[in-house]
Amino acid sequence: MTLNFDVPPEDKAALETGPAFTPRFDEKGLVTAVVTDARDGELLMVAHMNAEALALTIETGIAHYYSRSRKGLWKKGESSGNLQTVQEIRTDCDQDAIWLKVSVAGHDATCHTGRRSCFYRTVGVEGGKATVTITDDHRHFNPEAVYSKN
């Protein structure tokens, strides 16, 4: 089955309150996806989806994204075993962002660094300069071991 998305309606009210799912992809054909843990709401990652990735996510229940750096489809967790099973998909008011609530398999980690979340650093100011400090250094898996087999 191939999922097709309707063209976004010109009518703002229909877009904001109507029943049609009409994701508004940007000029590169992407929509932003915010990903949180369905269990506790922890922000895990932010990624992008093209129409194919979004359709596969809806059809399979497993999160798929579009990798801008690799310029291709990316099934999250395919290499690491940390697949993301989608529990709920939401869209924002103008349908230009997606929110996935997921359960993470494997090591319960999302970040390629082995951490649970990609947001493991806090931004601060030190001596008039912006700095980042690692606030979550717990590794759920060893990235060198997991990704060396690929």
C-alpha positions in Angstrom: 0.0 0.0 0.0 1.3 3.5 -0.9 -0.1 6.3 1.2 -0.9 9.5 -0.6 -1.3 12.9 1.1 -3.8 15.5 -0.1 -2.7 18.9 -1.2 -3.0 21.3 1.7 -6.3 23.2 1.5 -6.2 26.9 0.8 -8.9 27.4 3.4 -7.1 28.0 6.7 -10.0 26.8 8.8 -10.0 23.5 6.8 -6.3 23.1 7.4 -6.5 23.8 11.1 -9.8 21.9 12.0 -10.6 19.7 9.0 -10.2 15.9 9.0 -7.6 15.7 6.2 -4.0 15.0 7.0 -2.2 17.3 4.6 1.4 17.7 5.7 3.1 20.9 4.5 6.5 19.8 3.2 9.1 22.6 2.8 10.7 23.6 -0.5 13.1 20.6 -0.1 10.2 18.2 0.4 10.8 17.8 4.2 8.7 18.3 7.3 10.3 18.5 10.8 9.6 15.6 13.2 9.9 16.1 16.9 10.3 12.7 18.7 9.5 12.0 22.4 9.4 8.9 24.5 5.8 7.8 24.8 6.5 6.5 28.4 7.8 9.7 30.1 7.7 12.5 27.5 11.5 12.8 27.3 12.6 14.7 24.1 14.7 12.1 22.2 15.5 13.8 18.9 14.4 16.1 16.1 14.7 14.9 12.5 13.1 15.4 9.1 10.7 13.3 7.0 10.0 13.3 3.4 6.7 12.0 2.0 8.1 8.5 1.7 9.4 8.4 5.2 6.2 9.7 6.7 4.1 7.2 4.7 6.3 4.3 5.8 6.1 5.5 9.4 2.3 5.5 9.2 2.0 2.2 7.3 4.5 0.2 9.4 4.3 1.8 12.8 8.2 2.0 12.8 9.8 5.5 12.6 11.4 6.3 9.3 13.2 9.6 8.5 15.0 11.3 5.7 18.7 11.9 6.4 19.8 15.2 4.9 23.5 14.3 5.3 23.1 10.9 3.6 20.4 12.2 1.3 18.2 9.1 1.7 15.6 7.2 3.7 16.6 6.2 7.2 14.8 3.6 9.3 15.8 4.7 12.8 17.4 1.9 14.8 18.0 -0.4 11.8 21.8 -0.5 12.5 21.7 -0.2 16.3 18.6 -2.3 17.1 17.0 0.7 18.8 13.9 0.7 16.6 11.3 3.3 17.4 7.8 2.0 17.5 5.3 4.8 17.0 2.6 5.0 19.7 1.0 8.2 18.4 1.5 10.8 15.6 0.4 14.4 16.0 0.6 17.4 13.7 0.7 21.0 14.6 -2.0 23.6 13.7 -0.7 24.3 10.1 0.6 20.8 9.6 4.2 21.8 8.9 5.6 19.8 11.9 5.1 16.2 13.1 5.3 14.9 16.7 6.0 11.3 17.1 5.5 9.6 20.5 7.6 6.4 20.4 8.8 3.4 22.3 12.4 2.6 21.8 13.6 -1.0 21.5 17.0 -2.5 22.1 19.1 -0.4 24.5 16.4 2.2 25.0 18.7 4.8 23.4 18.1 7.1 20.5 21.3 9.0 20.0 24.1 7.6 17.8 26.5 8.5 20.7 24.8 5.8 22.8 22.8 8.2 25.0 19.1 8.0 25.5 18.4 11.4 24.0 20.3 13.5 21.4 19.7 16.4 23.7 22.4 15.5 26.3 24.1 18.9 26.5 23.1 22.2 28.2 23.9 25.6 26.8 25.3 28.2 29.2 27.5 31.2 29.4 31.0 31.2 30.8 33.3 34.3 30.6 31.0 36.0 28.1 31.0 33.0 25.7 28.3 30.5 25.0 29.4 27.0 26.1 27.9 23.5 26.2 28.2 21.1 29.1 27.4 17.4 29.0 24.6 16.8 31.4 23.8 13.2 30.5 26.8 11.1 29.9 25.2 7.8 30.6 25.8 5.5 27.6 23.3 2.8 27.0 25.5 1.2 24.4 29.0 1.5 23.0 28.7 3.2 19.6 32.0 1.9 18.3 30.9 -1.7 18.9 27.4 -1.2 17.5 28.3 0.8 14.4 31.6 -0.9 13.6 29.7 -3.9 12.0 28.2 -1.6 9.3 
